[in-house]
Structure formats: structure tokens, C-alpha cells
Amino acid sequence: MEASIFEYHKQEDPVDVESFQGEKRKVIQPASLKDPNLDKLKEALVDWINRTLKPEHIVVQSVEEDLYDGLVLHHLLSRFASIHLSLEEIALTSSAQIRKLEVILEELNKRLGLQDSSPIKWNVKLIHNKDLLATIHLLVAMVKAFQPELILPPNVKVEVVAVEVGKNGIKSEVQTEILTEDSTASDSSVSAEGVDPIEQLLKLEANKVNTVKKALLHFVNQNLATLGLQVADMDKQLADGVILLLLIGQLEGFFIPLFSFHLTPVSDSEMIQNVALALELLDDMGLQLSNIDPQDIVSQDTTATLKVLYALFKKHKRQMREDPV
């Protein structure tokens, strides 16, 4: 990635009132376009796209200039959601690009869990018009949904002018738009009162619980990929302790001797021994989960399994922040 990529700050085009009669539009203030935090976020998103699409030899240099035609978004969708839409690879005309974006964004919004009534910060017109604010909102939402363990620059905000054109004239106001959340707020998972985040999570709606499960599942599979392993059912496949031990070894960078656990356990007692070893390793790593019994994992207790995986996820996320690659 060349350092000069983000030295140029694209100025927002003059607002064309006729083009969005009856609509609301947000335009980033020039001073915010020069904010180093915004540059860092843009660079992080470009790096993420290029690492993801490297096997397909796709290289992006600018979030505002390289996503408007749908090609990159199409490949990202295919990569993360295993969706293969019947679309032309390269759309040359504006009308073809818009049609392609309509199909891609409709599918993406479904995958991101957005409903028709949900407030969506992007649309076909904005993306095709290379709207920086809408494009960043879309990419950040994709990172959170498809690769939540990726750490984006926290607490990035921009000043925008919100413009609304109506029959009675133009209304405008300056607002603060949040692009990424404050990391300290998101990391304070356990409050001073000792509230367990997983216990609280399981009290929420099913769709929110499933979102967290998918995120943890992605985390597990990403770190087991080098071993050629794939987990589809967390509770069931982690119950015998084997996958859990291999995951700990991958995350911590050490090899657990095969003679120290049962690679193919055939009884509950062997499974319990495996899980007990895993919990002992977690304790040695400073992840004290004293309220979890090995039998809980073996019995496929969802709460216990989620607590273990969340503890690993949080530790790994913290390590990545403190020692970035």
C-alpha cells in the first residue's frame, strides 16, 4: 500500500439541489475530510478489502473511487457469504452498474440483517455516486457482520451538513456522524457490578443471539483453517474438547502433545478429561472461568460454550490491538 494514497483528500462535489429534491443528504465537512482518524479508517478498510480479495487479484486504492460499479462489492459478498449472483463481471455503462448494485445491495442488506423498515445509511444512488460517507458506513457494517474480530480504528467521527430539500426551501444543519464505535465502550463487557455479557446476551432477541454466535463461529473457523478444520455446530463439535484444545493451541502458538489428551474420545469421561485440560490451560492464560464445569461443555450447554469462546475471542482481540501485525 503506497503511503501517498490518502495524501489526497477528495473534496465533496457542490451540492446539486435538483438531484435530490425531496430527499435528505449528508455532506462531510471539508475539515473532517482531513481528519487523520478518517484517513486511518479508510486505509484499514482498503487493506481489509485487498487482503480479502488478494486470491482474486483485485486491488483497491480508494474506498470512494473503486466501489461504485459493484465489482468489488460483488466479490466481497461472494467471498464472505458464499453467494454467487448471476451478474456480469464488469458493468461498463452507468445503467448496467446501477442494475448490478441493486441486486448486490439487496442481497447484502439481507445478509447484514437489515429489514425494509431499518434505517439504512447507504443506497444504490449514494454508492454509485461515490458518496464517501455511505460507502464507509456500508464497509464498516460488512466488517462487523462478516469479520467482527477485525479491529478498525475506534471512535471515528466526522462533521456533516445534513441537507433536506422540500417545497418550502432548503433545510440544513451540522451534525456529528459516528463511523466506528468507541473501543472502550465496546470492551467494557463486564460492568463494575460483575454482569456477565453472555448471560445478558441470552436474554436478548433470538436474532441478536444468533448474530453473536455467527461472529464467534467465524472466529473459530478462521483460526482453525490452517488445520483444515471446519466447525458448523459449536455446541456439538466442541463437546468432546478436541476442537477446543486445538483452537487454544492455534491462538496461543503452542502445540499440545497428542498423548496429553484423547484425540478420538469414545466416552464421557474421556471428553470430560479433554475439556478439563482446556479449562486448565485457559486458567493458566489468565482466563479464569471458575463458574464453568467440564460437564457443562460435554453436555453441550450453550451458555458455557459461548462463555469459553467469548473469553478466547476477547483475549485474542486485545492481543491484536496491543501487538498489531
TIGU-807164 format. One line per 10 residues: number of its first residue (from 1); their letters; for each residue x, y, z of N, C-alpha, C. Coordinates in steps of 0.1 Angstrom, whole numbers, plus 2048, in hexadecimal, padded with zeros to 3 digits. Each point is the difference from the previous one (the first is absolute). Layout:
N
NUM> A> X/Y/Z/X/Y/Z/X/Y/Z; ...
This chain:
325
1> MEASIFEYHK> 808/7F4/800/7F8/80C/800/809/80C/800; 7FF/809/7F6/808/80C/800/7FB/80A/80A; 809/807/806/7FC/80A/80A/7F9/80C/7FA; 802/802/7F3/7FA/80C/7FA/7F2/7FE/7FD; 7FA/7F5/802/7F2/7FD/7FC/7F7/80A/807; 802/802/80D/7F7/808/807/805/80F/803; 80A/804/7F8/805/80D/802/7F7/80A/7F8; 7F8/7FA/7F7/7F7/809/7F8/7F2/7FE/807; 7FA/80C/803/7F3/800/806/7F6/805/7F6; 7F7/7F7/7FC/7F6/803/7F6/7F6/80A/807
11> QEDPVDVESF> 7FE/80B/7F9/7F7/80A/805/7F2/7FC/7FB; 7F6/801/809/7F2/7FC/7FC/7FC/809/7F5; 7F9/7FA/7F6/7FB/808/7F5/7F6/80A/805; 7FE/80C/7F9/7F6/809/804/7F2/7F9/800; 7F8/804/80A/7F3/7F9/801/7F7/804/7F5; 7FB/7F7/7F8/7F7/802/7F5/7F2/7FE/806; 7FA/80B/802/7F2/800/807/7F6/7F8/7F7; 801/802/7F3/7F6/7F9/7F8/801/7F1/800; 80C/7FB/803/802/7F2/7FF/7FA/7F8/80C; 7FD/807/80B/7FA/7F9/80B/7F4/808/806
21> QGEKRKVIQP> 7F8/805/7F7/7F4/807/804/7F7/7F6/809; 7FC/804/80C/7F8/7F8/808/807/7F6/808; 80E/800/7FF/808/7F6/807/808/807/80B; 807/7F8/808/809/805/80A/80E/7FB/7FC; 80A/809/801/80D/7FC/7FD/80A/806/80A; 80A/7F8/803/80B/805/809/80D/801/7F9; 806/80C/802/80C/803/7F9/80B/802/80A; 80B/7F9/7FF/80B/801/80A/807/80E/7FF; 802/807/80C/806/80D/800/80F/7FF/7FC; 805/809/7F8/80E/800/7FB/80A/7FD/80B
31> ASLKDPNLDK> 7FE/806/80C/80A/7FE/80B/800/7F1/804; 7F5/7FA/800/7FF/7F2/804/807/7F7/7F6; 800/804/7F3/806/7F8/7F6/810/7FF/802; 805/80A/808/80E/800/802/804/7FA/80E; 7F6/7FA/807/802/7FA/80D/809/7F4/7FF; 80B/7FF/807/808/7F4/7FF/7F9/7F3/804; 7F7/801/809/7F8/7F4/804/7F8/7FB/7F4; 7FA/809/7F8/7F9/7FB/7F5/809/7FA/7F6; 80C/805/7FE/80A/7FA/7F7/803/7F2/804; 802/7FF/80E/804/7F2/805/7F5/7F6/7FD
41> LKEALVDWIN> 7F3/805/802/7F5/7F7/7FD/7FF/7FC/7F2; 802/809/7F7/800/7FD/7F2/80B/7F7/7FC; 80C/802/806/80B/7F7/7FD/7FE/7F2/805; 7FA/7FF/80C/7FD/7F3/806/7F6/7F8/7F7; 7F6/807/7FB/7F6/7FA/7F7/806/7FC/7F3; 808/808/7FA/807/7FC/7F4/809/7F4/802; 807/800/80B/809/7F4/803/7F7/7F4/802; 7F5/801/806/7F7/7F5/802/7FB/7FA/7F3; 7FC/809/7F7/7FB/7FC/7F3/80B/7F9/7F8; 80C/806/800/80A/7FA/7F8/805/7F3/806
51> RTLKPEHIVV> 801/7FE/80D/803/7F3/806/7F6/7F6/7FC; 7F3/804/801/7F5/7F6/7FD/800/7FC/7F2; 802/809/7F7/7FF/7FD/7F2/80D/7FD/7F9; 80B/7FF/808/80D/7FD/7FA/800/7F3/7F7; 7FA/7F5/805/7FF/7F4/7F7/7FA/803/7F2; 7F8/80A/7FF/7F9/803/7F4/807/80B/7F8; 80C/804/805/808/80B/7FA/7F9/80D/7FE; 7F7/803/809/7F9/80D/800/807/80A/80A; 804/80B/7FB/807/80A/808/7F8/80D/800; 7FD/805/80C/7F8/80C/802/80A/80B/805
61> QSVEEDLYDG> 7FF/80C/7FC/808/80B/805/7F8/80B/807; 7F3/801/7FD/7F8/80A/806/7F2/7FB/803; 7FB/802/80C/7F2/7FB/803/7F6/808/7F9; 802/80D/7FD/7F6/808/7F9/801/7FF/7F1; 80B/7FC/7FB/801/7FF/7F1/7FF/7F2/7FA; 802/7F5/808/801/7F3/7FA/7F4/7F7/803; 7F6/804/807/7F4/7F8/803/7F3/803/7F9; 800/80B/7F9/7F3/805/7FA/7FA/7F7/7F6; 808/7F7/7F9/7FA/7F8/7F5/7FC/7F3/804; 802/7FC/80D/7FB/7F3/805/809/7F4/7FF
71> LVLHHLLSRF> 80B/802/7F9/809/7F4/7FE/806/7FC/80D; 806/809/808/806/7FC/80C/7F6/7FB/80B; 7F4/807/800/7F6/7FB/80A/7FB/7F2/7FC; 7FF/7FE/7F3/7FB/7F2/7FC/80A/7F6/804; 80D/802/7FF/80A/7F6/804/801/7FF/80F; 7FE/80B/808/800/7FF/80E/7F4/7F7/805; 7F4/803/7FA/7F4/7F8/803/802/7F1/7FD; 806/7FD/7F5/803/7F2/7FC/809/7FA/80A; 80A/808/804/80B/7FA/808/7FB/7FD/80E; 7F8/809/806/7FC/7FE/80E/7F3/7F9/802
81> ASIHLSLEEI> 7F7/801/7F6/7F2/7FA/802/7FE/7F4/7F6; 80B/7FD/7F9/7FF/7F5/7F6/7F4/801/7F7; 7FD/80C/7FC/7F5/803/7F7/806/803/7F2; 7FB/7FA/7F6/804/802/7F2/7F4/804/7F8; 800/80D/7FE/7F5/806/7F9/803/800/7F1; 7F5/7FE/7F8/802/800/7F1/801/80E/7FB; 80B/806/801/803/80E/7FC/80C/801/7F7; 800/809/7F7/80B/802/7F7/80C/805/809; 80C/7FB/7FD/80B/803/808/804/80F/800; 800/805/7F4/803/80F/7FF/7F5/807/7F9
91> ALTSSAQIRK> 7FA/809/807/7F5/808/7FB/806/80E/7FB; 7FF/802/7F3/807/80C/7FA/7F7/80C/800; 7F3/7FF/7FE/7F7/80B/7FF/7FB/804/80E; 7FC/80C/801/7FA/804/80D/7F3/7F9/804; 7F8/7FD/7F6/7F3/7F9/802/803/7F2/804; 80A/7F9/7FA/804/7F3/804/806/7FF/80E; 808/80A/803/805/800/80E/7F5/802/80A; 7F7/808/7FD/7F5/802/80A/7F7/7F4/802; 7FE/7F9/7F5/7F8/7F3/801/808/7F6/808; 80D/7FF/7FE/808/7F7/807/800/803/80F
101> LEVILEELNK> 802/80D/803/800/805/80E/7F2/7FC/807; 7F5/802/7F9/7F3/7FD/805/7FF/7F2/805; 805/7F6/7F8/800/7F2/804/809/7FD/80B; 80C/806/800/80A/7FD/80A/7FC/806/80E; 7FB/80C/800/7FC/807/80C/7F4/7F9/806; 7F7/7FC/7F8/7F4/7F9/805/805/7F3/808; 809/7F9/7FA/805/7F3/806/808/804/80C; 808/80A/7FF/809/804/80C/7F8/804/80C; 7F5/808/7FD/7F8/805/80B/7F9/7F4/807; 7FD/7F6/7F9/7FA/7F4/806/80B/7F9/809
111> RLGLQDSSPI> 80C/7FF/7FB/80A/7F9/807/805/808/80C; 7FE/80D/800/803/809/80B/7F5/801/80A; 7F5/7F9/7FD/7F5/800/80A/7F7/80C/7FF; 801/808/7F5/7F8/80C/7FF/7F2/7FD/7FA; 7F6/806/806/7F3/7FE/7FB/7FC/80D/7F8; 7F4/7FF/7F9/7FC/80B/7F8/7FD/80D/809; 7FC/7FD/80C/7FD/80B/80A/80D/805/807; 80B/7F9/7FE/80C/804/807/806/80D/7FA; 806/809/809/806/80C/7FA/80E/7FC/7FA; 801/801/7F3/80C/7FC/7F9/807/80C/7FB
121> KWNVKLIHNK> 80D/801/803/808/80B/7FD/807/800/7F2; 7FB/7F7/7F8/805/800/7F2/7F5/7FB/7F7; 802/803/7F3/7F7/7FB/7F6/807/800/7F3; 7F9/7FB/7F6/806/7FE/7F2/805/80E/7FB; 7F8/80A/801/803/80D/7FB/80D/806/806; 800/7FF/80E/80C/805/807/80D/7F9/7FD; 7FF/7F3/7FF/80C/7F8/7FD/805/803/7F2; 7F6/800/7F7/804/802/7F2/805/80E/7FE; 7FC/80A/808/805/80E/7FF/80D/802/808; 806/7F5/805/80C/800/807/7FF/808/80D
131> DLLATIHLLV> 7F5/7FF/807/7FE/807/80C/809/7FA/80B; 80A/807/805/809/7FB/809/7FA/7FB/80D; 7F7/808/806/7F9/7FD/80C/7F8/7F3/7FF; 7F8/7FF/7F6/7F8/7F4/7FE/809/7F4/7FE; 80B/801/7F8/809/7F5/7FD/806/7FB/80D; 805/809/808/807/7FC/80C/7F6/7F9/80A; 7F4/806/801/7F6/7F9/808/7FD/7F2/7FC; 7FF/7FE/7F3/7FE/7F2/7FA/80B/7F7/804; 80D/805/7FD/80B/7F7/803/802/7FD/80E; 7FE/809/809/801/7FE/80F/7F5/7F6/804
141> AMVKAFQPEL> 7F4/801/7FA/7F6/7F6/804/804/7F2/7FB; 806/7FF/7F4/804/7F3/7FB/80B/7FA/809; 80A/808/804/80A/7FB/809/7FA/7FB/80D; 7F7/807/806/7FA/7FC/80C/7F8/7F3/7FF; 7FA/7FE/7F4/7F7/7F4/7FE/809/7F4/7FB; 809/802/7F8/808/7F5/7F9/80D/7FD/807; 806/80A/806/80D/7FE/806/802/809/80D; 7F7/7FD/80A/7FF/808/80C/80D/801/808; 809/7F6/7FE/80C/800/808/80A/80A/7FB; 7FE/806/7F4/808/80A/7FA/7FF/80D/808
151> ILPPNVKVEV> 80B/806/804/800/80C/808/801/80C/7F7; 7F6/808/7FF/800/80C/7F9/804/80C/809; 806/80A/7FB/802/80C/808/7F4/804/808; 801/801/80D/7F4/803/808/7FC/80F/800; 7F4/803/804/7FB/80D/803/803/80A/7F5; 7FD/7FC/7F3/802/809/7F5/7F3/807/7FD; 800/80E/800/7F5/808/7FE/803/80A/7F6; 7F5/805/7F9/802/80B/7F6/7F5/80A/802; 803/80C/7FD/7F5/80B/800/7FA/800/7F2; 7F3/800/7FF/7F9/800/7F4/7F5/80B/7FF
161> VAVEVGKNGI> 7FD/804/7F4/7F5/809/7FF/7F4/7F8/7FA; 7F6/7FF/808/7F4/7F9/7FC/7F7/80A/7F8; 7FD/7FD/7F3/7F8/809/7F8/7F4/7F9/7FC; 7F4/807/801/7F3/7FA/7FC/7FA/80B/7F7; 7FC/7FB/7F4/7FA/809/7F7/7F1/7FD/7FF; 7F7/80A/803/7F2/7FE/7FF/7F9/80C/7F8; 7F3/7FF/800/7F9/80B/7F8/802/80D/806; 803/801/80D/801/80D/807/80E/805/800; 809/7F9/7FA/80E/804/7FF/80A/7F6/805; 80B/804/804/80B/7F7/805/802/802/80F
171> KSEVQTEILT> 801/7F4/807/803/800/80E/80E/7F9/801; 808/806/809/80D/7FA/802/804/801/80E; 808/7F7/805/805/801/80E/80D/7F7/801; 809/805/808/80C/7F9/802/7FE/7F5/80B; 805/7F4/7FC/7FF/7F4/809/80D/7F9/802; 801/7F8/80A/80B/7F7/802/7FC/7F2/7FC; 807/7FA/7F6/7FD/7F3/7FC/80B/7F6/805; 7FB/7F6/807/809/7F6/806/803/7F4/7F6; 80C/7FE/7FC/804/7F6/7F7/804/7F3/806; 808/801/80B/803/7F4/808/7FE/803/80F
181> EDSTASDSSV> 7FD/7F6/808/7FD/802/80E/80C/802/808; 7FE/805/80C/80B/802/80A/804/7F2/805; 80D/7FC/7FE/804/7F3/804/7FF/7FE/80F; 802/80A/808/7FF/7FE/80F/7F2/7FD/804; 7F6/805/7F9/7F2/7FD/803/7FD/7F2/7FC; 805/7FC/7F4/7FD/7F2/7FC/807/7F5/808; 80C/805/805/808/7F6/808/7FC/7FE/80E; 7F8/809/805/7FB/7FF/80E/7F5/7F6/801; 803/7F4/7FD/7F6/7F5/7FF/7FB/7FC/80E; 808/801/80A/7FC/7FD/80D/800/80D/809
191> SAEGVDPIEQ> 7F4/804/805/7FF/80C/807/806/7FF/80E; 800/80B/807/806/800/80E/7F7/7F7/808; 7F4/7FE/7FD/7F7/7F7/808/803/7F1/7FC; 809/7FD/7F7/803/7F3/7FC/7F5/7F9/7F8; 7FA/808/7F7/7F6/7FA/7F7/807/7F8/7F5; 7FC/7F4/7FF/806/7F7/7F5/7FA/803/7F3; 808/804/7F6/7FB/804/7F3/7F8/7F5/7F9; 804/7F3/801/7F9/7F5/7FA/7F3/7FE/806; 7FF/801/80E/7F3/7FE/807/7F7/80B/7FB; 805/80C/7FE/7F7/80B/7FB/7FC/7FE/7F2
201> LLKLEANKVN> 809/7FB/7F8/7FE/7FE/7F2/7F4/7F6/7FE; 800/7F5/808/7F6/7F6/7FE/7F2/804/804; 7FF/80C/806/7F3/806/804/7FA/808/7F4; 808/803/7F6/7FC/808/7F5/7F8/7F8/7F5; 7FC/807/7F6/7F9/7F9/7F5/808/7F6/7F9; 7FA/7F6/7FB/807/7F4/7F9/809/805/7F5; 7FC/80A/7F8/808/804/7F5/80E/806/805; 7FF/807/80B/80D/806/806/809/7F5/805; 7FA/7F6/806/808/7F5/805/806/7F9/7F5; 7F9/7FD/7F5/805/7F9/7F4/80B/808/7FA
211> TVKKALLHFV> 7FF/80E/800/80B/808/7FA/80D/7FE/807; 7FF/7FF/80E/80D/7FE/808/805/7F2/7FD; 7F7/7F6/800/804/7F3/7FD/808/7FF/7F3; 7FA/806/7F6/807/800/7F2/80D/806/801; 801/80B/808/80D/807/801/80B/7F7/806; 7FC/7FA/80B/809/7F7/807/803/7F3/7F8; 7F7/7FC/7F8/802/7F4/7F7/80A/804/7F5; 7FF/80C/7FB/809/805/7F6/80E/801/806; 801/805/80C/80D/801/808/806/7F2/801; 7F8/7F6/804/805/7F3/802/806/7FA/7F2
221> NQNLATLGLQ> 7F7/801/7F6/804/7FA/7F3/80C/807/7FA; 801/80D/802/80B/807/7FA/80E/7FB/806; 7FF/7FD/80D/80D/7FC/807/802/7F1/7FF; 7F7/7F9/7FB/802/7F1/7FE/802/7FD/7F1; 7FF/80A/7F8/801/7FE/7F1/80D/7F9/7FC; 80B/804/807/80E/7FB/7FC/801/7F1/804; 7F7/7FB/808/800/7F2/804/7F6/7F8/7F7; 7F9/807/7F7/7F7/7FA/7F7/7F3/7FC/808; 7FD/807/80A/7F4/7FC/808/7F5/80B/7FE; 7F4/7FB/801/7F4/809/7FF/7F6/7FC/80A
231> VADMDKQLAD> 7FB/80A/807/7F5/7FE/80A/7F3/806/7FB; 7F6/7F8/801/7F2/804/7FC/7F7/801/80C; 802/7F7/809/7F7/800/80D/80A/802/80C; 800/80B/805/80A/803/80B/7FE/7F7/80C; 7F3/7FF/805/7FD/7F8/80C/804/7F2/7FE; 7FC/7FA/7F5/802/7F2/7FD/80F/7FD/7FE; 807/808/7F7/80D/7FD/7FC/80B/803/80B; 7FC/809/809/80A/803/80B/7FE/7F8/80C; 7F5/7F8/800/7FD/7F8/80C/80A/7F6/804; 808/7FA/7F7/80A/7F6/804/80D/806/804
241> GVILLLLIGQ> 802/80E/7FE/80C/807/805/80B/800/7F5; 7FF/7F8/7F6/80C/7FF/7F6/801/80D/7F9; 7F5/805/7FA/801/80C/7F8/804/80C/809; 7FB/800/80C/803/80B/809/80F/800/804; 806/7F4/802/80E/7FF/802/809/805/7F4; 7FC/7FC/7F4/807/804/7F4/7FF/80F/7FE; 7F4/805/803/7FE/80F/7FE/809/808/80A; 801/7FB/80C/808/807/80A/80F/7FF/7FB; 804/7F5/7FB/80E/7FF/7FB/802/809/7F5; 7F7/802/7F7/801/809/7F4/801/80E/805
251> LEGFFIPLFS> 7F7/804/809/800/80E/804/80C/804/808; 805/7F6/809/80B/804/808/80E/7FC/7FA; 800/7F9/7F5/80C/7FD/7F9/808/7F5/806; 7FA/7F6/806/807/7F5/806/7F9/7F3/7FC; 808/7F5/800/7FB/7F3/7FC/7FD/7F8/80D; 7F4/7FA/800/7FC/7F8/80C/803/7F1/7FC; 809/7FA/807/804/7F2/7FD/7F4/7F7/7FF; 7FF/7F8/7F5/7F4/7F7/7FE/7FE/7F6/80B; 80B/7FD/807/7FF/7F6/80B/7F9/806/80C; 7FF/80D/801/7FB/806/80C/7F1/802/800
261> FHLTPVSDSE> 7F9/7FC/7F5/7F2/800/7FF/7FB/7F5/7F7; 7F3/7FE/800/7FA/7F5/7F8/7FC/806/7F2; 807/7FC/7F6/7FD/806/7F2/7F3/7FB/7FB; 7FC/7F4/803/7F3/7FB/7FC/7F9/7FA/80C; 7FB/808/808/7F9/7FB/80D/7F4/7F8/7FD; 7FE/7F6/807/7F5/7F7/7FE/7F6/7FF/80B; 804/807/80B/7F7/7FF/80C/7FF/80E/806; 7F6/802/808/7FE/80D/807/80C/804/809; 806/7F6/806/80B/802/809/80C/805/7F8; 803/7FB/7F4/80B/805/7F8/7FD/80E/7FB
271> MIQNVALALE> 7F3/803/7FD/7FD/80D/7FC/802/80A/80B; 7FC/7FC/80C/801/809/80C/80F/803/803; 808/7F5/7FE/80F/802/802/805/80B/7F6; 7FC/7FF/7F4/804/809/7F5/7FC/80F/804; 7F3/801/804/7FB/80E/803/807/805/80C; 802/7F7/80A/807/804/80C/80E/806/7FD; 807/7F9/7F7/80D/805/7FC/7FF/80E/7F9; 7F6/801/7F8/7FE/80D/7F9/7FD/80B/80A; 7F8/7FE/80A/7FD/80A/80A/80C/803/808; 808/7F6/803/80C/802/807/80A/809/7F9
281> LLDDMGLQLS> 801/7FE/7F3/808/808/7F7/7FB/80F/800; 7F3/801/7FF/7FA/80D/801/803/807/80D; 800/7F9/80B/803/805/80D/80F/805/800; 808/7F8/7FA/80F/803/800/802/80D/7F7; 7F7/802/7F7/801/80C/7F7/7FA/80C/806; 7FA/7FF/80C/7FA/80B/807/7F2/802/7FE; 7FA/7F6/7F9/7F1/800/7FD/7F9/7F7/80A; 7FD/805/80B/7FA/7F9/80B/7F1/7FE/7FE; 7FC/7F4/7FD/7F2/7FD/7FE/7FB/7F7/80B; 801/804/80C/7FE/7F7/80B/7F1/7FB/801
291> NIDPQDIVSQ> 7F7/807/7FA/7F2/7FC/800/7FC/7F6/7F5; 80A/7FB/7F9/7FD/7F7/7F5/806/7F2/804; 7F8/7F6/800/804/7F2/802/802/7F9/7F3; 80B/7F7/7FF/802/7F9/7F4/7F3/7F9/7FB; 7F8/7FB/809/7F4/7F9/7FD/7F6/809/7F8; 801/80D/803/7F7/809/7F9/803/800/7F1; 80D/801/7FC/804/7FF/7F2/7FC/7F3/7FA; 803/7F5/807/7FD/7F3/7FB/7F1/7FE/7FE; 7F8/806/808/7F2/7FF/7FF/7FA/80A/7F6; 809/807/7F8/7FC/809/7F6/7F8/80C/805
301> DTTATLKVLY> 804/805/80C/7F9/80B/806/804/80D/7F8; 7F7/806/7F9/803/80B/7F8/806/80C/807; 7FB/803/80C/806/80B/808/80E/7FE/803; 804/7F4/804/80E/7FD/804/809/800/7F4; 7FB/7FB/7F5/808/800/7F3/803/80E/7FC; 7F5/809/800/802/80E/7FC/809/807/809; 800/7FD/80D/808/807/809/80F/7FD/7FE; 803/7F4/7FD/80E/7FC/7FD/805/806/7F3; 7F8/800/7F5/804/805/7F4/801/810/800; 7F7/806/808/800/80E/801/80D/805/808
311> ALFKKHKRQM> 804/7F8/80A/80C/803/807/80C/7FF/7F7; 801/7F6/7F8/80B/7FF/7F6/800/80B/7F6; 7F4/803/7FB/7FE/80B/7F6/805/80D/806; 7FC/803/80C/803/80D/806/80F/801/802; 806/7F5/805/80F/800/802/807/802/7F3; 7FC/7F9/7F6/807/800/7F3/7FE/80E/7FA; 7F5/806/801/7FD/80E/7FB/809/80A/808; 802/7FE/80D/808/809/808/80F/7FF/7FB; 804/7F4/7FE/80E/7FD/7FB/803/807/7F3; 7F6/7FF/7F7/802/806/7F3/801/80F/801
321> REDPV> 7F8/806/809/801/80F/802/80D/804/806; 805/7F8/809/80D/804/807/80C/7FD/7F7; 7FF/7F6/7F8/80B/7FB/7F8/7FC/7FF/7F1; 7FC/80B/7F9/7FB/7FF/7F3/80B/7FA/7F6; 7FB/7F9/7F6/80A/7FA/7F7/804/80A/7F6
